[in-house]
Structures are given as structure tokens and as C-alpha cells.
Amino acid sequence: MQKATALATQKTNPTAAKTKVGKLVSGLKSNLGTILTVAQLSKFTALKPAAPSATNVLSQLFY
């Protein structure tokens, strides 16, 4: 829900939207870091696509 709100403002205020999504991704990574092992977190972050893609499900988590 928070990401949807941030993306809704993308057309009117792209800088704020990018900052908000970045904070959400950072928070996700931080929270995952408390429940995953270092190896698991490394594998997860290695899955990050190089660029956003509408067809890549993981892209929706990272971008």
C-alpha cells in the first residue's frame, strides 16, 4: 500500500516518489536482515534486476 501511494505521486513529484520507494526498499532490506542469515540476505540481494521490468516479479520488490 505504501509503495502504491509513493508511485501515485511519481508523475507529480518524481523526486519525492523515488525517495519514498528507496526508503521502503531500504526498510525491507533492514527487516529481512533481522530474520535471514547473512548468506540468505546475500542471495536475495543478488537477485535484484539491473533495471525495472513489468514482467519480472522481483523487480516489483526492488523498484
All heavy atoms as TSV, in Angstrom:
chain	resi	resn	atom	element	x	y	z
A	1	MET	N	N	0.814	-1.183	0.000
A	1	MET	CA	C	0.000	0.000	0.000
A	1	MET	C	C	0.870	1.264	0.000
A	1	MET	O	O	0.583	2.211	-0.687
A	1	MET	CB	C	-0.928	-0.040	1.210
A	1	MET	CG	C	-1.888	1.088	1.246
A	1	MET	SD	S	-3.023	0.923	-0.136
A	1	MET	CE	C	-4.129	2.199	0.197
A	2	GLN	N	N	1.920	1.249	0.794
A	2	GLN	CA	C	2.793	2.416	0.858
A	2	GLN	C	C	3.493	2.654	-0.475
A	2	GLN	O	O	3.647	3.791	-0.895
A	2	GLN	CB	C	3.828	2.240	1.963
A	2	GLN	CG	C	3.243	2.274	3.353
A	2	GLN	CD	C	4.301	2.018	4.405
A	2	GLN	OE1	O	5.412	1.587	4.119
A	2	GLN	NE2	N	3.957	2.276	5.653
A	3	LYS	N	N	3.902	1.565	-1.128
A	3	LYS	CA	C	4.575	1.710	-2.418
A	3	LYS	C	C	3.593	2.261	-3.446
A	3	LYS	O	O	3.951	3.110	-4.252
A	3	LYS	CB	C	5.150	0.381	-2.886
A	3	LYS	CG	C	5.940	0.508	-4.168
A	3	LYS	CD	C	6.589	-0.796	-4.565
A	3	LYS	CE	C	7.350	-0.641	-5.861
A	3	LYS	NZ	N	7.955	-1.885	-6.294
A	4	ALA	N	N	2.358	1.801	-3.410
A	4	ALA	CA	C	1.347	2.290	-4.346
A	4	ALA	C	C	1.120	3.787	-4.153
A	4	ALA	O	O	0.980	4.536	-5.121
A	4	ALA	CB	C	0.039	1.531	-4.168
A	5	THR	N	N	1.122	4.232	-2.923
A	5	THR	CA	C	0.959	5.657	-2.632
A	5	THR	C	C	2.146	6.452	-3.171
A	5	THR	O	O	1.969	7.513	-3.763
A	5	THR	CB	C	0.824	5.885	-1.108
A	5	THR	OG1	O	-0.262	5.107	-0.627
A	5	THR	CG2	C	0.582	7.342	-0.780
A	6	ALA	N	N	3.340	5.925	-2.969
A	6	ALA	CA	C	4.537	6.613	-3.459
A	6	ALA	C	C	4.544	6.672	-4.976
A	6	ALA	O	O	4.881	7.700	-5.570
A	6	ALA	CB	C	5.787	5.907	-2.949
A	7	LEU	N	N	4.166	5.576	-5.606
A	7	LEU	CA	C	4.162	5.550	-7.069
A	7	LEU	C	C	3.068	6.429	-7.657
A	7	LEU	O	O	3.205	6.936	-8.770
A	7	LEU	CB	C	4.026	4.114	-7.569
A	7	LEU	CG	C	5.224	3.214	-7.276
A	7	LEU	CD1	C	4.958	1.793	-7.750
A	7	LEU	CD2	C	6.490	3.757	-7.911
A	8	ALA	N	N	1.989	6.646	-6.910
A	8	ALA	CA	C	0.913	7.515	-7.385
A	8	ALA	C	C	1.395	8.957	-7.520
A	8	ALA	O	O	0.901	9.703	-8.363
A	8	ALA	CB	C	-0.281	7.438	-6.446
A	9	THR	N	N	2.370	9.340	-6.720
A	9	THR	CA	C	2.896	10.706	-6.787
A	9	THR	C	C	4.054	10.841	-7.774
A	9	THR	O	O	4.618	11.912	-7.927
A	9	THR	CB	C	3.380	11.181	-5.402
A	9	THR	OG1	O	4.441	10.339	-4.984
A	9	THR	CG2	C	2.273	11.171	-4.380
A	10	GLN	N	N	4.381	9.757	-8.453
A	10	GLN	CA	C	5.526	9.763	-9.355
A	10	GLN	C	C	5.405	10.801	-10.466
A	10	GLN	O	O	6.386	11.427	-10.833
A	10	GLN	CB	C	5.724	8.369	-9.951
A	10	GLN	CG	C	7.047	8.213	-10.658
A	10	GLN	CD	C	7.336	6.763	-10.974
A	10	GLN	OE1	O	6.458	5.921	-10.942
A	10	GLN	NE2	N	8.573	6.477	-11.288
A	11	LYS	N	N	4.209	11.000	-10.991
A	11	LYS	CA	C	4.039	11.964	-12.081
A	11	LYS	C	C	4.078	13.396	-11.581
A	11	LYS	O	O	4.575	14.288	-12.261
A	11	LYS	CB	C	2.728	11.701	-12.820
A	11	LYS	CG	C	2.761	10.430	-13.627
A	11	LYS	CD	C	1.503	10.236	-14.427
A	11	LYS	CE	C	1.580	8.930	-15.200
A	11	LYS	NZ	N	0.417	8.677	-16.015
A	12	THR	N	N	3.574	13.637	-10.384
A	12	THR	CA	C	3.528	15.000	-9.864
A	12	THR	C	C	4.813	15.411	-9.151
A	12	THR	O	O	5.185	16.572	-9.173
A	12	THR	CB	C	2.339	15.188	-8.901
A	12	THR	OG1	O	2.466	14.246	-7.825
A	12	THR	CG2	C	1.020	14.997	-9.624
A	13	ASN	N	N	5.477	14.443	-8.503
A	13	ASN	CA	C	6.704	14.748	-7.771
A	13	ASN	C	C	7.646	13.543	-7.844
A	13	ASN	O	O	7.757	12.763	-6.894
A	13	ASN	CB	C	6.375	15.104	-6.317
A	13	ASN	CG	C	7.554	15.716	-5.596
A	13	ASN	OD1	O	8.689	15.638	-6.049
A	13	ASN	ND2	N	7.294	16.308	-4.451
A	14	PRO	N	N	8.340	13.374	-8.971
A	14	PRO	CA	C	9.169	12.182	-9.155
A	14	PRO	C	C	10.298	12.033	-8.134
A	14	PRO	O	O	10.620	10.926	-7.726
A	14	PRO	CB	C	9.729	12.333	-10.564
A	14	PRO	CG	C	9.414	13.704	-11.015
A	14	PRO	CD	C	8.364	14.257	-10.119
A	15	THR	N	N	10.861	13.131	-7.694
A	15	THR	CA	C	11.952	13.053	-6.717
A	15	THR	C	C	11.450	12.500	-5.388
A	15	THR	O	O	12.078	11.625	-4.794
A	15	THR	CB	C	12.584	14.439	-6.509
A	15	THR	OG1	O	13.018	14.937	-7.770
A	15	THR	CG2	C	13.754	14.374	-5.553
A	16	ALA	N	N	10.320	13.000	-4.929
A	16	ALA	CA	C	9.756	12.522	-3.667
A	16	ALA	C	C	9.341	11.058	-3.773
A	16	ALA	O	O	9.533	10.284	-2.832
A	16	ALA	CB	C	8.557	13.373	-3.266
A	17	ALA	N	N	8.789	10.676	-4.902
A	17	ALA	CA	C	8.375	9.291	-5.103
A	17	ALA	C	C	9.584	8.357	-5.076
A	17	ALA	O	O	9.550	7.298	-4.444
A	17	ALA	CB	C	7.617	9.146	-6.410
A	18	LYS	N	N	10.654	8.758	-5.737
A	18	LYS	CA	C	11.862	7.932	-5.771
A	18	LYS	C	C	12.454	7.803	-4.370
A	18	LYS	O	O	12.892	6.724	-3.968
A	18	LYS	CB	C	12.885	8.538	-6.727
A	18	LYS	CG	C	14.093	7.682	-6.941
A	18	LYS	CD	C	15.015	8.244	-8.011
A	18	LYS	CE	C	16.183	7.322	-8.258
A	18	LYS	NZ	N	17.044	7.777	-9.342
A	19	THR	N	N	12.458	8.884	-3.622
A	19	THR	CA	C	12.969	8.863	-2.248
A	19	THR	C	C	12.129	7.933	-1.379
A	19	THR	O	O	12.671	7.130	-0.615
A	19	THR	CB	C	12.969	10.287	-1.653
A	19	THR	OG1	O	13.791	11.116	-2.461
A	19	THR	CG2	C	13.467	10.291	-0.226
A	20	LYS	N	N	10.806	8.022	-1.504
A	20	LYS	CA	C	9.900	7.202	-0.700
A	20	LYS	C	C	10.086	5.717	-1.019
A	20	LYS	O	O	10.179	4.892	-0.113
A	20	LYS	CB	C	8.457	7.630	-0.967
A	20	LYS	CG	C	7.415	6.823	-0.240
A	20	LYS	CD	C	7.379	7.137	1.222
A	20	LYS	CE	C	6.200	6.433	1.860
A	20	LYS	NZ	N	6.143	6.603	3.277
A	21	VAL	N	N	10.157	5.374	-2.306
A	21	VAL	CA	C	10.346	3.977	-2.693
A	21	VAL	C	C	11.705	3.484	-2.210
A	21	VAL	O	O	11.826	2.356	-1.718
A	21	VAL	CB	C	10.181	3.788	-4.217
A	21	VAL	CG1	C	10.596	2.394	-4.643
A	21	VAL	CG2	C	8.739	4.058	-4.639
A	22	GLY	N	N	12.725	4.320	-2.300
A	22	GLY	CA	C	14.052	3.956	-1.804
A	22	GLY	C	C	14.036	3.655	-0.316
A	22	GLY	O	O	14.672	2.699	0.144
A	23	LYS	N	N	13.303	4.459	0.440
A	23	LYS	CA	C	13.190	4.222	1.880
A	23	LYS	C	C	12.456	2.915	2.166
A	23	LYS	O	O	12.806	2.182	3.096
A	23	LYS	CB	C	12.471	5.391	2.560
A	23	LYS	CG	C	13.316	6.630	2.669
A	23	LYS	CD	C	12.562	7.753	3.356
A	23	LYS	CE	C	13.399	9.008	3.440
A	23	LYS	NZ	N	12.685	10.109	4.097
A	24	LEU	N	N	11.432	2.620	1.367
A	24	LEU	CA	C	10.686	1.380	1.559
A	24	LEU	C	C	11.575	0.167	1.281
A	24	LEU	O	O	11.555	-0.816	2.032
A	24	LEU	CB	C	9.451	1.350	0.652
A	24	LEU	CG	C	8.333	2.317	1.015
A	24	LEU	CD1	C	7.266	2.322	-0.070
A	24	LEU	CD2	C	7.719	1.941	2.355
A	25	VAL	N	N	12.359	0.235	0.209
A	25	VAL	CA	C	13.260	-0.874	-0.131
A	25	VAL	C	C	14.325	-1.027	0.949
A	25	VAL	O	O	14.650	-2.137	1.362
A	25	VAL	CB	C	13.887	-0.663	-1.522
A	25	VAL	CG1	C	14.987	-1.675	-1.789
A	25	VAL	CG2	C	12.821	-0.747	-2.604
A	26	SER	N	N	14.844	0.095	1.428
A	26	SER	CA	C	15.844	0.054	2.490
A	26	SER	C	C	15.254	-0.569	3.759
A	26	SER	O	O	15.904	-1.382	4.418
A	26	SER	CB	C	16.344	1.468	2.779
A	26	SER	OG	O	17.230	1.472	3.857
A	27	GLY	N	N	14.031	-0.195	4.083
A	27	GLY	CA	C	13.351	-0.769	5.254
A	27	GLY	C	C	13.113	-2.258	5.096
A	27	GLY	O	O	13.278	-3.035	6.046
A	28	LEU	N	N	12.733	-2.670	3.882
A	28	LEU	CA	C	12.528	-4.092	3.622
A	28	LEU	C	C	13.826	-4.859	3.839
A	28	LEU	O	O	13.853	-5.883	4.515
A	28	LEU	CB	C	12.024	-4.308	2.191
A	28	LEU	CG	C	11.949	-5.760	1.722
A	28	LEU	CD1	C	10.906	-6.537	2.514
A	28	LEU	CD2	C	11.653	-5.825	0.240
A	29	LYS	N	N	14.915	-4.327	3.278
A	29	LYS	CA	C	16.212	-4.999	3.409
A	29	LYS	C	C	16.633	-5.050	4.881
A	29	LYS	O	O	17.143	-6.066	5.349
A	29	LYS	CB	C	17.268	-4.281	2.582
A	29	LYS	CG	C	18.573	-5.003	2.533
A	29	LYS	CD	C	19.568	-4.324	1.619
A	29	LYS	CE	C	20.906	-5.019	1.666
A	29	LYS	NZ	N	21.920	-4.334	0.882
A	30	SER	N	N	16.397	-3.979	5.609
A	30	SER	CA	C	16.749	-3.934	7.021
A	30	SER	C	C	15.951	-4.972	7.815
A	30	SER	O	O	16.503	-5.698	8.644
A	30	SER	CB	C	16.491	-2.536	7.572
A	30	SER	OG	O	16.715	-2.495	8.948
A	31	ASN	N	N	14.652	-5.045	7.542
A	31	ASN	CA	C	13.806	-6.012	8.252
A	31	ASN	C	C	14.166	-7.447	7.876
A	31	ASN	O	O	14.153	-8.328	8.732
A	31	ASN	CB	C	12.325	-5.747	7.960
A	31	ASN	CG	C	11.829	-4.498	8.638
A	31	ASN	OD1	O	12.391	-4.057	9.635
A	31	ASN	ND2	N	10.785	-3.907	8.107
A	32	LEU	N	N	14.475	-7.667	6.612
A	32	LEU	CA	C	14.885	-9.005	6.198
A	32	LEU	C	C	16.210	-9.390	6.839
A	32	LEU	O	O	16.445	-10.553	7.151
A	32	LEU	CB	C	14.996	-9.096	4.674
A	32	LEU	CG	C	13.683	-9.130	3.906
A	32	LEU	CD1	C	13.945	-9.111	2.406
A	32	LEU	CD2	C	12.848	-10.333	4.279
A	33	GLY	N	N	17.059	-8.401	7.056
A	33	GLY	CA	C	18.352	-8.657	7.679
A	33	GLY	C	C	18.241	-9.178	9.094
A	33	GLY	O	O	19.154	-9.837	9.588
A	34	THR	N	N	17.126	-8.910	9.737
A	34	THR	CA	C	16.947	-9.398	11.112
A	34	THR	C	C	16.419	-10.823	11.161
A	34	THR	O	O	16.548	-11.486	12.191
A	34	THR	CB	C	15.989	-8.480	11.906
A	34	THR	OG1	O	14.708	-8.496	11.299
A	34	THR	CG2	C	16.510	-7.059	11.978
A	35	ILE	N	N	15.823	-11.297	10.060
A	35	ILE	CA	C	15.249	-12.648	10.085
A	35	ILE	C	C	15.981	-13.637	9.176
A	35	ILE	O	O	15.801	-14.834	9.316
A	35	ILE	CB	C	13.747	-12.631	9.730
A	35	ILE	CG1	C	13.510	-12.048	8.339
A	35	ILE	CG2	C	12.952	-11.896	10.773
A	35	ILE	CD1	C	12.081	-12.181	7.846
A	36	LEU	N	N	16.785	-13.128	8.248
A	36	LEU	CA	C	17.535	-14.005	7.356
A	36	LEU	C	C	18.987	-14.095	7.793
A	36	LEU	O	O	19.508	-13.174	8.421
A	36	LEU	CB	C	17.496	-13.472	5.911
A	36	LEU	CG	C	16.138	-13.364	5.236
A	36	LEU	CD1	C	16.294	-12.744	3.846
A	36	LEU	CD2	C	15.456	-14.710	5.134
A	37	THR	N	N	19.622	-15.190	7.436
A	37	THR	CA	C	21.054	-15.298	7.695
A	37	THR	C	C	21.787	-14.391	6.701
A	37	THR	O	O	21.204	-13.943	5.710
A	37	THR	CB	C	21.555	-16.749	7.511
A	37	THR	OG1	O	21.397	-17.113	6.142
A	37	THR	CG2	C	20.806	-17.708	8.403
A	38	VAL	N	N	23.044	-14.147	6.944
A	38	VAL	CA	C	23.843	-13.305	6.047
A	38	VAL	C	C	23.877	-13.916	4.649
A	38	VAL	O	O	23.734	-13.212	3.648
A	38	VAL	CB	C	25.277	-13.120	6.610
A	38	VAL	CG1	C	26.156	-12.403	5.613
A	38	VAL	CG2	C	25.230	-12.374	7.930
A	39	ALA	N	N	24.021	-15.226	4.579
A	39	ALA	CA	C	24.066	-15.908	3.274
A	39	ALA	C	C	22.729	-15.777	2.541
A	39	ALA	O	O	22.696	-15.529	1.331
A	39	ALA	CB	C	24.419	-17.375	3.462
A	40	GLN	N	N	21.625	-15.924	3.265
A	40	GLN	CA	C	20.305	-15.796	2.650
A	40	GLN	C	C	20.075	-14.380	2.143
A	40	GLN	O	O	19.557	-14.180	1.045
A	40	GLN	CB	C	19.209	-16.173	3.642
A	40	GLN	CG	C	19.143	-17.643	3.976
A	40	GLN	CD	C	18.189	-17.928	5.113
A	40	GLN	OE1	O	18.099	-17.163	6.076
A	40	GLN	NE2	N	17.486	-19.045	5.015
A	41	LEU	N	N	20.461	-13.391	2.931
A	41	LEU	CA	C	20.287	-12.000	2.527
A	41	LEU	C	C	21.159	-11.678	1.313
A	41	LEU	O	O	20.712	-10.974	0.403
A	41	LEU	CB	C	20.610	-11.049	3.683
A	41	LEU	CG	C	20.318	-9.578	3.437
A	41	LEU	CD1	C	18.845	-9.354	3.111
A	41	LEU	CD2	C	20.709	-8.738	4.636
A	42	SER	N	N	22.353	-12.216	1.271
A	42	SER	CA	C	23.228	-12.010	0.115
A	42	SER	C	C	22.618	-12.602	-1.149
A	42	SER	O	O	22.646	-11.983	-2.213
A	42	SER	CB	C	24.599	-12.634	0.359
A	42	SER	OG	O	25.264	-11.957	1.382
A	43	LYS	N	N	22.052	-13.795	-1.027
A	43	LYS	CA	C	21.399	-14.424	-2.186
A	43	LYS	C	C	20.211	-13.582	-2.642
A	43	LYS	O	O	19.984	-13.405	-3.838
A	43	LYS	CB	C	20.926	-15.833	-1.847
A	43	LYS	CG	C	21.999	-16.863	-1.867
A	43	LYS	CD	C	21.409	-18.248	-1.633
A	43	LYS	CE	C	22.461	-19.322	-1.734
A	43	LYS	NZ	N	21.894	-20.675	-1.539
A	44	PHE	N	N	19.442	-13.083	-1.692
A	44	PHE	CA	C	18.271	-12.278	-2.026
A	44	PHE	C	C	18.678	-10.998	-2.748
A	44	PHE	O	O	18.109	-10.650	-3.780
A	44	PHE	CB	C	17.478	-11.941	-0.767
A	44	PHE	CG	C	16.317	-11.020	-1.011
A	44	PHE	CD1	C	15.178	-11.481	-1.635
A	44	PHE	CD2	C	16.372	-9.688	-0.628
A	44	PHE	CE1	C	14.101	-10.628	-1.880
A	44	PHE	CE2	C	15.308	-8.840	-0.865
A	44	PHE	CZ	C	14.169	-9.317	-1.489
A	45	THR	N	N	19.659	-10.291	-2.234
A	45	THR	CA	C	20.069	-9.036	-2.866
A	45	THR	C	C	20.733	-9.282	-4.219
A	45	THR	O	O	20.679	-8.419	-5.089
A	45	THR	CB	C	20.996	-8.208	-1.958
A	45	THR	OG1	O	22.091	-9.016	-1.549
A	45	THR	CG2	C	20.259	-7.703	-0.730
A	46	ALA	N	N	21.330	-10.451	-4.408
A	46	ALA	CA	C	21.925	-10.783	-5.710
A	46	ALA	C	C	20.861	-10.978	-6.783
A	46	ALA	O	O	21.148	-10.886	-7.975
A	46	ALA	CB	C	22.779	-12.036	-5.584
A	47	LEU	N	N	19.633	-11.218	-6.369
A	47	LEU	CA	C	18.532	-11.410	-7.321
A	47	LEU	C	C	17.992	-10.100	-7.881
A	47	LEU	O	O	17.183	-10.115	-8.808
A	47	LEU	CB	C	17.379	-12.174	-6.649
A	47	LEU	CG	C	17.668	-13.601	-6.232
A	47	LEU	CD1	C	16.492	-14.152	-5.427
A	47	LEU	CD2	C	17.950	-14.476	-7.434
A	48	LYS	N	N	18.459	-8.965	-7.344
A	48	LYS	CA	C	17.945	-7.667	-7.794
A	48	LYS	C	C	18.216	-7.474	-9.286
A	48	LYS	O	O	19.365	-7.552	-9.734
A	48	LYS	CB	C	18.604	-6.535	-7.011
A	48	LYS	CG	C	18.090	-5.168	-7.413
A	48	LYS	CD	C	18.748	-4.059	-6.615
A	48	LYS	CE	C	18.226	-2.718	-7.071
A	48	LYS	NZ	N	18.822	-1.623	-6.324
A	49	PRO	N	N	17.165	-7.216	-10.060
A	49	PRO	CA	C	17.352	-6.977	-11.502
A	49	PRO	C	C	18.125	-5.675	-11.739
A	49	PRO	O	O	18.081	-4.760	-10.920
A	49	PRO	CB	C	15.927	-6.856	-12.039
A	49	PRO	CG	C	15.033	-7.355	-10.965
A	49	PRO	CD	C	15.768	-7.206	-9.681
A	50	ALA	N	N	18.813	-5.609	-12.869
A	50	ALA	CA	C	19.598	-4.420	-13.189
A	50	ALA	C	C	18.714	-3.205	-13.444
A	50	ALA	O	O	19.112	-2.073	-13.177
A	50	ALA	CB	C	20.469	-4.692	-14.408
A	51	ALA	N	N	17.522	-3.437	-13.937
A	51	ALA	CA	C	16.607	-2.341	-14.252
A	51	ALA	C	C	15.174	-2.786	-13.971
A	51	ALA	O	O	14.884	-3.986	-13.963
A	51	ALA	CB	C	16.748	-1.947	-15.717
A	52	PRO	N	N	14.276	-1.824	-13.730
A	52	PRO	CA	C	12.872	-2.184	-13.507
A	52	PRO	C	C	12.285	-2.885	-14.723
A	52	PRO	O	O	12.616	-2.572	-15.863
A	52	PRO	CB	C	12.182	-0.831	-13.291
A	52	PRO	CG	C	13.256	0.135	-13.022
A	52	PRO	CD	C	14.506	-0.393	-13.643
A	53	SER	N	N	11.405	-3.841	-14.461
A	53	SER	CA	C	10.755	-4.579	-15.543
A	53	SER	C	C	9.347	-4.952	-15.117
A	53	SER	O	O	9.138	-5.464	-14.013
A	53	SER	CB	C	11.543	-5.847	-15.867
A	53	SER	OG	O	10.817	-6.685	-16.721
A	54	ALA	N	N	8.390	-4.712	-15.967
A	54	ALA	CA	C	6.999	-5.040	-15.662
A	54	ALA	C	C	6.772	-6.548	-15.640
A	54	ALA	O	O	5.832	-7.028	-15.014
A	54	ALA	CB	C	6.075	-4.384	-16.677
A	55	THR	N	N	7.644	-7.305	-16.296
A	55	THR	CA	C	7.461	-8.753	-16.377
A	55	THR	C	C	8.245	-9.520	-15.321
A	55	THR	O	O	8.049	-10.721	-15.164
A	55	THR	CB	C	7.867	-9.278	-17.777
A	55	THR	OG1	O	9.226	-8.929	-18.004
A	55	THR	CG2	C	6.977	-8.669	-18.856
A	56	ASN	N	N	9.134	-8.874	-14.600
A	56	ASN	CA	C	9.947	-9.534	-13.576
A	56	ASN	C	C	9.339	-9.263	-12.198
A	56	ASN	O	O	9.301	-8.126	-11.734
A	56	ASN	CB	C	11.388	-9.021	-13.649
A	56	ASN	CG	C	12.311	-9.783	-12.731
A	56	ASN	OD1	O	11.898	-10.339	-11.717
A	56	ASN	ND2	N	13.581	-9.796	-13.069
A	57	VAL	N	N	8.884	-10.309	-11.538
A	57	VAL	CA	C	8.224	-10.158	-10.239
A	57	VAL	C	C	9.167	-9.546	-9.199
A	57	VAL	O	O	8.758	-8.692	-8.418
A	57	VAL	CB	C	7.687	-11.518	-9.744
A	57	VAL	CG1	C	7.098	-11.410	-8.359
A	57	VAL	CG2	C	6.660	-12.061	-10.719
A	58	LEU	N	N	10.404	-9.961	-9.194
A	58	LEU	CA	C	11.358	-9.415	-8.223
A	58	LEU	C	C	11.594	-7.920	-8.457
A	58	LEU	O	O	11.878	-7.181	-7.511
A	58	LEU	CB	C	12.685	-10.162	-8.276
A	58	LEU	CG	C	12.661	-11.562	-7.670
A	58	LEU	CD1	C	14.000	-12.240	-7.880
A	58	LEU	CD2	C	12.323	-11.499	-6.202
A	59	SER	N	N	11.448	-7.487	-9.670
A	59	SER	CA	C	11.606	-6.069	-9.975
A	59	SER	C	C	10.599	-5.242	-9.179
A	59	SER	O	O	10.884	-4.115	-8.778
A	59	SER	CB	C	11.425	-5.833	-11.477
A	59	SER	OG	O	11.511	-4.474	-11.780
A	60	GLN	N	N	9.431	-5.810	-8.936
A	60	GLN	CA	C	8.394	-5.092	-8.200
A	60	GLN	C	C	8.778	-4.886	-6.738
A	60	GLN	O	O	8.351	-3.934	-6.106
A	60	GLN	CB	C	7.052	-5.834	-8.288
A	60	GLN	CG	C	6.585	-6.066	-9.715
A	60	GLN	CD	C	6.509	-4.787	-10.534
A	60	GLN	OE1	O	5.951	-3.793	-10.088
A	60	GLN	NE2	N	7.096	-4.812	-11.709
A	61	LEU	N	N	9.604	-5.756	-6.202
A	61	LEU	CA	C	10.086	-5.592	-4.830
A	61	LEU	C	C	11.163	-4.524	-4.713
A	61	LEU	O	O	11.223	-3.786	-3.741
A	61	LEU	CB	C	10.659	-6.920	-4.300
A	61	LEU	CG	C	9.685	-8.009	-3.960
A	61	LEU	CD1	C	10.448	-9.279	-3.597
A	61	LEU	CD2	C	8.789	-7.591	-2.818
A	62	PHE	N	N	12.029	-4.476	-5.713
A	62	PHE	CA	C	13.187	-3.598	-5.634
A	62	PHE	C	C	12.949	-2.198	-6.196
A	62	PHE	O	O	13.664	-1.276	-5.859
A	62	PHE	CB	C	14.378	-4.225	-6.361
A	62	PHE	CG	C	14.964	-5.409	-5.629
A	62	PHE	CD1	C	14.675	-6.703	-6.035
A	62	PHE	CD2	C	15.799	-5.229	-4.543
A	62	PHE	CE1	C	15.226	-7.793	-5.376
A	62	PHE	CE2	C	16.356	-6.316	-3.881
A	62	PHE	CZ	C	16.062	-7.591	-4.301
A	63	TYR	N	N	11.992	-2.043	-7.113
A	63	TYR	CA	C	11.793	-0.748	-7.754
A	63	TYR	C	C	10.388	-0.247	-7.546
A	63	TYR	O	O	9.453	-0.915	-7.407
A	63	TYR	CB	C	12.085	-0.822	-9.252
A	63	TYR	CG	C	13.521	-1.203	-9.560
A	63	TYR	CD1	C	13.872	-2.494	-9.902
A	63	TYR	CD2	C	14.525	-0.250	-9.475
A	63	TYR	CE1	C	15.175	-2.828	-10.177
A	63	TYR	CE2	C	15.841	-0.582	-9.740
A	63	TYR	CZ	C	16.154	-1.881	-10.097
A	63	TYR	OH	O	17.454	-2.200	-10.363
